[in-house]
Amino acid sequence: MNKVVIRSSEPDDFFTRAKAAAKRADQGDQFDGSITLSFADPQRMFSVLTKARRNLMHELIQQPKTINELSIKLNRNRSAISKDVNLLEKAGLLVSKVEANPGHGVHKLVQAVANKIEITATLA
């Protein structure tokens, strides 16, 4: 996936975009390799996308990292990083997988779902 667009928008805007996407799919058109996540309330969007979580996503856009690497790089507690990773995975912005860590058991490797994340909030 190339890009994730995160925006605040009214439910009617969401349904308009969804109908247009469904029409393009019915016609066999290609999609542009991006997805859009919509929040009805800009305040809710920024409560999910805190500065710490945006910094975490920025690190993972650069390259995948383990929870421990993120903890060191961002100077944050491992459990806080894990909680943020879990929340952002549920939102569809990150993916992770458990890998063998020779001599040390396993570790969780986390990566962004796209190489670009665009955040737009509209106050009306």
VMD Tcl script that draws the C-alpha trace (Angstrom):
set ca {
  {0.00 0.00 0.00}
  {1.32 3.41 -0.93}
  {-0.57 5.80 1.30}
  {-2.99 6.03 4.22}
  {-5.13 9.15 4.46}
  {-6.52 9.91 7.91}
  {-9.15 12.61 7.97}
  {-11.96 14.07 9.93}
  {-15.18 14.19 7.95}
  {-18.90 13.99 8.32}
  {-20.55 10.57 7.91}
  {-22.19 11.76 4.66}
  {-18.72 12.45 3.20}
  {-17.62 8.94 4.16}
  {-20.64 7.35 2.45}
  {-20.15 9.49 -0.67}
  {-16.53 8.30 -0.97}
  {-17.57 4.70 -0.28}
  {-20.24 4.77 -3.00}
  {-17.76 6.24 -5.48}
  {-15.21 3.53 -4.62}
  {-17.86 0.81 -5.01}
  {-18.85 2.22 -8.40}
  {-15.19 2.21 -9.53}
  {-14.85 -1.40 -8.33}
  {-18.00 -2.42 -10.21}
  {-16.55 -0.87 -13.37}
  {-13.29 -2.77 -12.89}
  {-11.21 0.38 -12.32}
  {-7.86 0.12 -10.56}
  {-7.49 1.59 -7.10}
  {-4.66 3.99 -6.36}
  {-3.08 1.90 -3.59}
  {-4.31 4.08 -0.74}
  {-6.89 3.73 2.00}
  {-8.76 6.39 3.95}
  {-9.59 6.24 7.64}
  {-12.28 8.71 8.67}
  {-13.10 10.16 12.07}
  {-16.39 12.03 12.52}
  {-14.82 14.18 15.24}
  {-11.42 15.90 14.85}
  {-10.94 15.77 18.64}
  {-11.33 11.99 18.59}
  {-8.89 11.75 15.69}
  {-6.21 13.59 17.65}
  {-6.92 11.64 20.84}
  {-6.04 8.49 18.87}
  {-3.18 10.13 16.93}
  {-1.33 11.71 19.84}
  {2.08 13.26 19.30}
  {3.76 10.16 20.78}
  {1.84 7.85 18.43}
  {2.60 10.05 15.42}
  {6.30 9.91 16.35}
  {6.04 6.12 16.62}
  {4.41 5.88 13.17}
  {7.09 8.19 11.72}
  {9.82 5.84 12.97}
  {8.05 2.84 11.46}
  {7.54 4.51 8.08}
  {11.34 4.77 7.89}
  {11.81 1.03 8.56}
  {10.30 -1.79 10.65}
  {11.50 -2.00 14.24}
  {11.04 -4.17 17.30}
  {9.25 -2.96 20.42}
  {12.62 -2.76 22.17}
  {14.19 -0.71 19.35}
  {11.21 1.67 19.43}
  {11.48 1.99 23.19}
  {15.15 2.96 22.96}
  {14.79 5.22 19.90}
  {11.77 7.10 21.27}
  {12.96 7.04 24.90}
  {9.65 5.57 26.05}
  {8.59 2.72 28.30}
  {8.20 -0.66 26.53}
  {4.68 -1.20 27.89}
  {3.58 2.25 26.62}
  {5.03 1.43 23.19}
  {3.24 -1.95 23.20}
  {-0.09 -0.34 24.09}
  {0.31 2.26 21.34}
  {1.29 -0.40 18.80}
  {-1.78 -2.47 19.69}
  {-4.09 0.55 19.35}
  {-2.57 1.59 16.02}
  {-2.80 -2.00 14.75}
  {-6.51 -2.03 15.58}
  {-6.86 1.26 13.69}
  {-5.21 -0.37 10.65}
  {-2.10 1.81 10.61}
  {0.48 -0.73 11.77}
  {1.07 -4.47 11.41}
  {3.35 -6.68 13.43}
  {4.64 -10.20 13.44}
  {6.45 -12.31 15.99}
  {9.86 -13.49 14.80}
  {12.56 -15.70 16.21}
  {15.33 -13.75 17.93}
  {18.25 -16.21 17.94}
  {19.55 -16.77 21.44}
  {16.84 -14.58 22.96}
  {13.52 -16.25 22.16}
  {11.21 -14.13 20.03}
  {10.50 -10.46 19.36}
  {7.69 -8.49 17.77}
  {8.62 -6.68 14.55}
  {6.33 -3.75 13.79}
  {5.91 -1.88 10.51}
  {3.67 0.79 9.03}
  {1.05 -0.36 6.52}
  {2.08 2.36 4.06}
  {5.15 4.41 3.24}
  {3.17 7.64 3.57}
  {0.53 8.67 6.09}
  {-1.39 11.87 5.42}
  {-3.41 13.42 8.28}
  {-6.05 16.07 7.55}
  {-8.45 17.66 10.04}
  {-11.23 19.95 8.90}
  {-13.00 22.25 11.33}
  {-16.30 23.46 9.95}
}
mol new
graphics top color blue
foreach p $ca { graphics top sphere $p radius 0.5 }
foreach p [lrange $ca 0 end-1] q [lrange $ca 1 end] { graphics top cylinder $p $q radius 0.2 }
display resetview
